[in-house]
Amino acid sequence: MPPPARSLQPSGPLEPTPAVTVLVAGASGMIGSEVRRQLEAQGHTVLRLVRRTPQAVDEFEWDPRVRIIDTALMDRADAVVNLSGASLSRLPWTPRYKRTILESRLQATSTLTDAMRMAARPPAVFVSASAVGIYGNQPGQSLTEDSPVGSDYLSGVVRRWESAAAHSPDSTRTLMVRTGLVVGHGGALRPLRLLARLGLSGRIGTGAQHWPWISLHDEAAAIVHLLTSELSGPVNLVGPTPATAERLLRSLAAALHRPYGFPLPARVVEITLGDAGRQLLLADQNVSAATLTGDGFEFRHQTVDQAVAWSLAR
């Protein structure tokens, strides 16, 4: 029998959440930095996995490419948050980079789950990044965690990614957070913001395709919330009000006081960007946040307009 995990129970409505120790992989990225900021602001301890010589007392070196990690860290951690993986917004997706996208996710996730299984007392919670790309292109559908998955390249990557996360110890509550476009200072929004600043923003494809979005603040806050939730398995991390590509891009151009009127036909997207264009820009994914809101999470940014304004103000 595997050893029991330590307890990480949700606090009551008037009780503060007890301070916990959270081990974070990918803590230097856009999402990881905000997760760390919010955890530390609440009095929690964050331990960071880095792929270089540690430069601070809270940093610990690891190398998931060869499965090297200090397994003793798992005995110190109450929870593990995995945000490690090669960026999907780096273009183009060459055959070599496609392998990197997949392997970086499987290597990091498997290294963490293997280490958890070796712990004397495994962490109580494992939150592993995932993506709404698992759903593929499903126009006209409202997508929940129980919806059918897609059959394209990105769907396959995410299926294998989530399968790797599911190899965590049986006693560890495991969540796969399916994230869409994070509206923040970097990530997938960066090239779109640059086009808008240059006055070159416009409709992509028909513009009617739904783009699942969430503000950077709410993405991190949702991850922190799930540490003391009772949910497990996949959870959609998307904003509560669906938005189309047209709505998001118009909001960005308006917030920057720039013109909007340089359409990018779907055919051009497919020719220039291939699978990345089809699966990131042209896919229609109306993803529901009902599971997260039903669990009591309150969004700071209810609409994509609010998220865009907040991200630019920062």
ROLUM-15700 format. One record per residue: x, y, z of N, C-alpha, C in turn. Coordinates in steps of 0.02 Angstrom, whole numbers, padded with zeros to 5 digits, always signed. Layout:
<pts>
XYZXYZXYZ
...
</pts>
This chain:
<pts>
+00042-00060+00000+00000+00000+00000+00044+00063+00000
+00027+00114-00042+00067+00175-00041+00056+00213+00023
+00105+00251+00046+00096+00290+00108+00043+00342+00099
+00008+00361+00152-00044+00412+00146-00014+00481+00134
-00051+00522+00097-00029+00591+00087-00047+00632+00148
-00010+00687+00159-00028+00733+00213-00094+00767+00195
-00127+00793+00244-00193+00823+00233-00186+00896+00212
-00227+00917+00165-00231+00987+00145-00304+01002+00135
-00338+01018+00189-00411+01025+00189-00431+01097+00173
-00489+01105+00140-00515+01173+00129-00533+01206+00195
-00521+01271+00199-00538+01307+00260-00612+01324+00260
-00638+01338+00319-00708+01358+00324-00718+01429+00301
-00781+01452+00297-00795+01518+00269-00764+01576+00309
-00751+01566+00374-00723+01619+00415-00653+01602+00439
-00625+01547+00415-00560+01525+00439-00506+01539+00386
-00448+01566+00406-00394+01575+00358-00365+01507+00337
-00342+01503+00275-00310+01442+00252-00243+01434+00288
-00230+01376+00320-00165+01366+00353-00108+01373+00303
-00051+01399+00328+00007+01407+00284+00032+01339+00262
+00047+01333+00198+00071+01270+00170+00134+01282+00130
+00168+01228+00113+00228+01231+00071+00211+01202+00003
+00223+01242-00049+00204+01222-00117+00267+01220-00160
+00279+01163-00192+00334+01155-00238+00309+01171-00308
+00342+01218-00342+00318+01241-00407+00371+01228-00461
+00351+01194-00513+00392+01186-00573+00367+01235-00625
+00412+01275-00654+00391+01327-00700+00376+01392-00665
+00406+01403-00607+00391+01462-00566+00417+01527-00596
+00462+01523-00645+00490+01584-00675+00450+01608-00735
+00402+01569-00758+00362+01588-00815+00308+01639-00796
+00270+01661-00845+00219+01712-00833+00168+01688-00782
+00141+01629-00790+00091+01604-00743+00124+01585-00677
+00181+01552-00680+00214+01531-00619+00234+01588-00575
+00257+01644-00605+00276+01702-00565+00216+01731-00528
+00158+01731-00561+00098+01758-00528+00072+01710-00475
+00077+01644-00487+00057+01595-00436+00101+01604-00374
+00165+01611-00385+00211+01621-00328+00194+01685-00290
+00181+01739-00328+00165+01803-00295+00103+01796-00251
+00051+01764-00277-00011+01758-00239-00003+01712-00179
+00033+01657-00187+00044+01611-00131+00083+01645-00075
+00136+01680-00093+00177+01713-00042+00139+01770-00009
+00096+01804-00047+00056+01858-00018+00007+01831+00034
-00011+01768+00029-00056+01736+00077-00018+01701+00133
+00048+01708+00134+00087+01681+00189+00112+01610+00178
+00105+01583+00118+00128+01516+00104+00202+01516+00084
+00233+01458+00088+00303+01449+00069+00306+01418+00000
+00345+01447-00045+00353+01422-00113+00424+01397-00122
+00430+01335-00145+00494+01306-00164+00495+01302-00240
+00549+01325-00271+00551+01330-00344+00601+01280-00374
+00579+01244-00425+00623+01201-00463+00653+01241-00520
+00719+01240-00527+00753+01278-00580+00800+01232-00617
+00815+01251-00680+00859+01209-00722+00928+01240-00727
+00951+01270-00674+01017+01302-00671+01042+01297-00600
+01101+01322-00587+01127+01322-00519+01083+01366-00476
+01057+01341-00420+01014+01382-00376+01050+01445-00352
+01012+01499-00350+01039+01564-00328+01003+01592-00267
+00956+01554-00240+00919+01576-00181+00902+01514-00140
+00885+01525-00077+00873+01468-00032+00809+01430-00050
+00765+01462-00088+00702+01427-00106+00706+01395-00175
+00766+01393-00206+00775+01363-00272+00809+01296-00266
+00788+01248-00308+00816+01181-00308+00822+01158-00381
+00882+01135-00397+00896+01116-00467+00864+01049-00484
+00840+01044-00545+00816+00980-00571+00829+00979-00646
+00825+00919-00675+00834+00912-00748+00786+00857-00771
+00725+00876-00790+00675+00826-00809+00693+00787-00872
+00739+00814-00913+00759+00778-00974+00791+00712-00957
+00824+00708-00899+00857+00646-00878+00829+00622-00811
+00770+00647-00793+00734+00626-00732+00774+00637-00668
+00809+00693-00663+00847+00710-00603+00808+00759-00561
+00795+00740-00498+00760+00784-00451+00776+00760-00381
+00778+00805-00333+00788+00786-00263+00721+00761-00236
+00713+00696-00231+00649+00668-00210+00630+00687-00138
+00680+00707-00098+00665+00728-00030+00621+00790-00028
+00619+00828-00083+00576+00887-00086+00503+00868-00078
+00485+00809-00102+00415+00788-00099+00392+00776-00027
+00439+00760+00017+00422+00752+00088+00413+00819+00123
+00439+00872+00093+00432+00939+00121+00369+00975+00095
+00346+00955+00037+00292+00992+00003+00223+00966+00023
+00179+01013+00038+00108+00996+00048+00072+00990-00018
+00096+01026-00068+00065+01025-00135+00119+01037-00187
+00106+01013-00248+00150+01022-00305+00110+01054-00361
+00138+01106-00391+00107+01138-00449+00155+01131-00508
+00132+01101-00561+00173+01089-00620+00151+01134-00677
+00193+01183-00694+00178+01229-00749+00233+01225-00803
+00268+01170-00804+00327+01164-00847+00307+01136-00916
+00336+01166-00968+00322+01142-01036+00341+01195-01087
+00365+01173-01145+00384+01220-01198+00324+01260-01221
+00335+01324-01237+00281+01369-01255+00246+01348-01319
+00179+01350-01318+00140+01336-01378+00139+01396-01425
+00154+01456-01398+00150+01516-01439+00214+01529-01477
+00265+01488-01468+00326+01495-01509+00312+01465-01578
+00322+01505-01629+00306+01484-01697+00368+01487-01741
+00370+01446-01794+00320+01396-01814+00328+01330-01776
+00277+01288-01782+00281+01221-01754+00315+01175-01806
+00379+01175-01807+00416+01129-01850+00409+01058-01822
+00423+01007-01862+00421+00939-01835+00465+00931-01773
+00523+00963-01773+00567+00959-01715+00536+00993-01655
+00507+01052-01665+00478+01087-01608+00415+01051-01583
+00378+01018-01626+00321+00978-01604+00344+00924-01555
+00401+00893-01570+00428+00843-01523+00446+00875-01457
+00474+00936-01461+00492+00972-01400+00431+00988-01358
+00377+01010-01390+00314+01025-01355+00291+00964-01316
+00290+00907-01348+00266+00846-01315+00316+00822-01261
+00379+00815-01280+00427+00785-01234+00438+00828-01172
+00438+00894-01180+00448+00938-01122+00393+00928-01070
+00332+00916-01092+00276+00905-01047+00279+00836-01014
+00292+00785-01054+00294+00718-01026+00353+00709-00979
+00411+00735-00997+00470+00728-00954+00460+00761-00887
+00436+00824-00888+00427+00860-00825+00374+00827-00781
+00318+00809-00810+00263+00781-00772+00281+00713-00743
+00313+00671-00783+00332+00604-00760+00386+00608-00706
+00433+00655-00713+00484+00663-00661+00452+00681-00594
+00402+00724-00595+00368+00744-00533+00327+00686-00504
+00289+00652-00545+00247+00598-00519+00289+00540-00493
+00344+00525-00527+00389+00472-00503+00418+00490-00435
+00438+00553-00428+00466+00576-00364+00413+00574-00309
+00352+00591-00325+00298+00589-00275+00287+00517-00251
+00292+00470-00297+00281+00400-00279+00337+00374-00234
+00394+00406-00236+00450+00384-00194+00449+00417-00125
+00405+00465-00114+00404+00502-00051+00377+00460+00006
+00403+00471+00066+00377+00436+00124+00305+00458+00138
+00292+00523+00128+00224+00549+00134+00211+00595+00074
+00178+00570+00023+00170+00609-00038+00131+00674-00025
+00141+00723-00067+00102+00786-00061+00027+00771-00065
-00011+00813-00032-00084+00802-00031-00116+00819-00098
-00086+00867-00134-00118+00892-00195-00065+00899-00250
-00086+00882-00310-00044+00893-00370-00087+00929-00421
-00068+00991-00438-00103+01029-00490-00056+01032-00550
-00077+01002-00605-00035+00998-00664-00067+01037-00722
-00027+01077-00755-00053+01116-00811-00079+01071-00866
-00129+01094-00900-00157+01061-00959-00181+01116-01006
-00220+01099-01056-00241+01150-01105-00309+01133-01135
-00346+01186-01152-00411+01176-01185-00401+01147-01255
-00339+01146-01279-00325+01115-01344-00347+01043-01347
-00360+01011-01290-00382+00941-01290-00448+00933-01326
-00489+00987-01329-00555+00981-01359-00554+00986-01435
-00499+01011-01464-00498+01019-01536-00548+01072-01559
-00567+01069-01622-00613+01117-01652-00684+01090-01646
-00726+01123-01605-00794+01099-01595-00843+01158-01598
-00854+01185-01658-00900+01242-01664-00971+01223-01644
-01004+01271-01612-01074+01260-01592-01084+01220-01529
-01029+01201-01496-01035+01160-01435-01014+01200-01374
-01048+01186-01317-01025+01212-01253-00985+01156-01220
-00921+01169-01210-00874+01117-01191-00862+01115-01116
-00878+01059-01086-00865+01047-01015-00809+00995-01010
-00790+00981-00949-00737+00933-00937-00756+00863-00961
-00820+00850-00971-00843+00785-00994-00853+00782-01069
-00840+00836-01105-00850+00837-01177-00800+00792-01212
-00818+00768-01272-00771+00727-01311-00708+00767-01326
-00652+00732-01331-00589+00765-01348-00579+00763-01423
-00534+00805-01446-00521+00810-01518-00474+00755-01542
-00457+00760-01607-00415+00708-01637-00355+00739-01673
-00341+00804-01662-00286+00835-01697-00221+00829-01655
-00168+00860-01680-00103+00855-01647-00105+00878-01574
-00132+00938-01562-00131+00966-01495-00174+00926-01447
-00230+00900-01471-00273+00857-01430-00234+00797-01406
-00195+00767-01452-00156+00709-01434-00102+00725-01383
-00070+00783-01390-00019+00804-01342-00051+00811-01272
-00107+00844-01268-00138+00857-01203-00163+00792-01172
-00190+00746-01212-00212+00682-01185-00154+00645-01152
-00097+00643-01184-00039+00609-01156-00012+00647-01095
-00016+00712-01096+00006+00754-01040-00036+00740-00978
-00102+00738-00987-00146+00724-00931-00137+00652-00906
-00125+00606-00952-00113+00537-00932-00051+00531-00889
+00001+00570-00905+00062+00569-00865+00048+00596-00795
+00007+00649-00790-00010+00677-00725-00050+00628-00682
-00090+00587-00715-00132+00539-00679-00091+00483-00646
-00026+00480-00659+00017+00430-00627+00041+00452-00558
+00013+00505-00532+00029+00526-00464+00004+00474-00414
+00028+00476-00352+00006+00426-00303-00070+00428-00293
-00098+00370-00278-00171+00366-00268-00195+00411-00212
-00152+00423-00163-00171+00464-00105-00166+00539-00119
-00140+00557-00176-00131+00628-00194-00189+00651-00238
-00225+00701-00215-00279+00728-00257-00248+00765-00316
-00267+00744-00376-00234+00769-00436-00283+00806-00480
-00262+00865-00503-00302+00906-00548-00263+00923-00610
-00296+00922-00668-00267+00945-00730-00304+01008-00751
-00271+01065-00749-00305+01128-00761-00300+01147-00835
-00356+01141-00869-00359+01153-00941-00367+01228-00954
-00313+01258-00976-00309+01331-00983-00314+01351-01056
-00343+01409-01068-00346+01438-01135-00296+01494-01142
-00315+01547-01177-00272+01604-01188-00269+01646-01124
-00210+01651-01094-00202+01689-01032-00188+01762-01049
-00232+01806-01028-00226+01877-01043-00181+01908-00989
-00118+01917-01008-00069+01946-00963-00016+01983-01003
+00042+01993-00973+00094+02033-01005+00135+01994-01055
+00128+01929-01058+00168+01888-01104+00127+01833-01134
+00159+01777-01148+00123+01720-01175+00094+01733-01244
+00038+01701-01258+00008+01705-01324-00018+01775-01341
-00031+01816-01290-00057+01883-01304-00003+01930-01330
+00060+01914-01318+00114+01960-01337+00114+01977-01411
+00114+01927-01456+00115+01945-01528+00051+01980-01550
-00006+01963-01520-00068+01997-01537-00066+02070-01515
-00036+02082-01456-00030+02151-01432+00017+02191-01476
+00071+02159-01499+00118+02194-01543+00084+02215-01608
+00045+02170-01638+00009+02187-01699-00039+02245-01687
-00073+02243-01630-00120+02297-01615-00083+02364-01607
-00026+02363-01573+00012+02425-01563+00035+02455-01630
+00050+02410-01678+00072+02432-01744+00013+02452-01789
-00048+02446-01763-00107+02462-01803-00123+02410-01855
-00099+02348-01844-00108+02295-01894-00157+02241-01870
-00194+02256-01818-00241+02206-01791-00305+02204-01833
-00334+02145-01838-00396+02138-01875-00423+02068-01866
-00478+02055-01900-00512+01990-01894-00466+01934-01917
-00464+01879-01879-00428+01819-01898-00478+01766-01918
-00473+01743-01979-00524+01697-02004-00591+01733-02007
-00644+01699-01985-00710+01732-01983-00715+01779-01923
-00674+01767-01872-00678+01806-01811-00732+01781-01764
-00774+01735-01788-00830+01710-01747-00810+01651-01703
-00749+01625-01712-00728+01568-01671-00717+01590-01599
-00740+01549-01552-00731+01564-01482-00658+01551-01461
-00630+01600-01426-00563+01593-01397-00571+01589-01321
-00559+01532-01291-00563+01528-01217-00508+01571-01186
-00525+01616-01144-00478+01664-01115-00484+01663-01039
-00434+01688-01006-00437+01700-00934-00382+01751-00917
-00395+01795-00870-00343+01843-00852-00288+01808-00813
-00228+01835-00816-00172+01806-00780-00186+01803-00705
-00216+01856-00678-00233+01855-00607-00279+01797-00590
-00332+01789-00629-00380+01736-00614-00352+01667-00627
-00308+01660-00676-00276+01595-00688-00237+01573-00625
-00196+01618-00599-00158+01601-00539-00203+01592-00478
-00252+01636-00471-00297+01632-00414-00337+01567-00415
-00355+01544-00474-00392+01481-00480-00348+01422-00459
-00285+01423-00478-00238+01370-00458-00231+01369-00383
-00222+01428-00352-00217+01432-00279-00282+01407-00247
-00338+01427-00275-00404+01405-00249-00409+01328-00249
-00386+01297-00303-00393+01225-00310-00350+01185-00261
-00300+01218-00232-00258+01183-00183-00299+01161-00122
-00351+01198-00105-00393+01180-00047-00465+01164-00069
-00474+01146-00130-00538+01125-00156-00547+01050-00142
-00605+01025-00160-00615+00953-00158-00619+00923-00228
-00609+00965-00278-00612+00941-00347-00550+00899-00363
-00557+00856-00413-00501+00818-00439-00515+00805-00513
-00463+00784-00549-00470+00772-00620-00465+00837-00659
-00489+00837-00722-00484+00898-00763-00531+00953-00740
-00506+01015-00742-00546+01074-00727-00530+01128-00778
-00581+01155-00810-00571+01209-00858-00554+01274-00822
-00499+01305-00841-00481+01371-00815-00490+01422-00871
-00551+01447-00877-00568+01497-00927-00613+01549-00895
-00617+01608-00926-00659+01661-00900-00732+01643-00902
-00773+01675-00860-00844+01656-00854-00887+01680-00912
-00863+01729-00951-00902+01755-01006-00867+01738-01072
-00896+01694-01113-00863+01676-01175-00851+01736-01221
-00797+01732-01260-00781+01786-01307-00756+01755-01372
-00772+01788-01426-00747+01767-01491-00679+01800-01504
-00645+01774-01554-00581+01805-01574-00592+01878-01592
-00648+01893-01627-00663+01962-01647-00670+02007-01585
-00705+01982-01533-00715+02022-01473-00649+02037-01439
-00606+01987-01432-00543+01997-01397-00498+02045-01436
-00492+02034-01501-00447+02076-01541-00472+02148-01546
-00538+02157-01552-00565+02225-01552-00553+02260-01485
-00560+02222-01430-00549+02249-01364-00477+02272-01356
-00431+02232-01382-00360+02248-01377-00344+02311-01417
-00369+02315-01478-00356+02374-01519-00387+02437-01488
-00448+02430-01461-00481+02488-01431-00443+02512-01369
-00420+02465-01328-00384+02483-01267-00319+02519-01283
-00289+02503-01341-00227+02534-01361-00238+02595-01406
-00302+02610-01419-00321+02668-01461-00289+02662-01530
-00294+02602-01558-00266+02588-01624-00322+02565-01671
-00311+02572-01736-00363+02550-01783-00370+02474-01784
-00428+02453-01807-00442+02381-01813-00471+02370-01883
-00436+02337-01926-00463+02329-01993-00417+02294-02042
-00370+02254-02018-00325+02216-02062-00341+02142-02056
-00390+02118-02094-00411+02048-02087-00356+02000-02109
-00355+01943-02076-00308+01889-02092-00350+01828-02111
-00358+01815-02176-00400+01760-02199-00376+01693-02172
-00424+01648-02161-00407+01582-02134-00357+01545-02178
-00364+01553-02243-00318+01518-02288-00246+01541-02278
-00237+01605-02267-00169+01631-02255-00142+01604-02189
-00184+01601-02138-00164+01573-02073-00141+01501-02081
-00179+01462-02119-00163+01391-02127-00099+01381-02167
-00089+01423-02219-00029+01416-02261+00033+01436-02222
+00029+01491-02184+00089+01517-02151+00104+01482-02085
+00053+01460-02049+00064+01432-01982+00046+01359-01976
+00014+01330-02025-00001+01258-02023-00044+01239-01963
-00024+01185-01929-00063+01159-01872-00070+01212-01817
-00017+01251-01805-00021+01302-01752-00076+01352-01768
-00081+01373-01830-00133+01420-01849-00203+01391-01843
-00210+01329-01868-00276+01297-01865-00298+01283-01793
-00252+01261-01751-00270+01237-01684-00268+01291-01630
-00229+01344-01641-00226+01398-01592-00270+01458-01611
-00274+01474-01675-00307+01535-01697-00376+01524-01728
-00384+01469-01763-00446+01458-01800-00495+01411-01765
-00472+01372-01717-00516+01325-01682-00570+01362-01643
-00631+01335-01645-00688+01363-01609-00699+01321-01546
-00687+01352-01487-00691+01316-01424-00728+01358-01373
-00792+01346-01366-00833+01382-01317-00831+01341-01252
-00780+01354-01212-00766+01313-01153-00800+01342-01092
-00833+01299-01053-00872+01320-00995-00829+01322-00932
-00841+01374-00891-00808+01381-00826-00853+01358-00769
-00907+01322-00785-00958+01305-00735-00930+01264-00677
-00884+01219-00690-00857+01178-00635-00819+01222-00586
-00779+01268-00611-00740+01312-00567-00785+01359-00528
-00833+01391-00560-00878+01436-00525-00923+01398-00476
-00942+01337-00495-00983+01296-00451-00945+01275-00388
-00879+01278-00391-00838+01260-00334-00825+01321-00288
-00857+01377-00306-00851+01436-00263-00799+01486-00283
-00766+01475-00341-00715+01523-00362-00748+01586-00389
-00722+01644-00369-00748+01708-00391-00697+01743-00436
-00716+01757-00497-00673+01790-00545-00667+01864-00530
-00607+01890-00534-00597+01962-00529-00617+01995-00595
-00602+01961-00651-00616+01989-00717-00669+01946-00752
-00728+01974-00757-00786+01938-00783-00789+01937-00859
-00760+01987-00891-00762+01992-00964-00692+02000-00992
-00686+01985-01056-00620+01991-01088-00599+02065-01092
-00647+02111-01097-00631+02182-01097-00597+02202-01031
-00624+02177-00975-00594+02192-00910-00524+02163-00905
-00515+02101-00930-00450+02068-00928-00398+02105-00969
-00417+02127-01029-00371+02163-01072-00352+02229-01041
-00401+02266-01015-00386+02331-00983-00339+02322-00924
-00351+02270-00884-00307+02257-00826-00236+02240-00848
-00230+02198-00899-00163+02177-00921-00123+02236-00949
-00156+02280-00984-00120+02338-01013-00104+02389-00959
-00146+02395-00908-00133+02442-00854-00072+02422-00814
-00058+02357-00812+00000+02333-00775+00064+02352-00810
</pts>
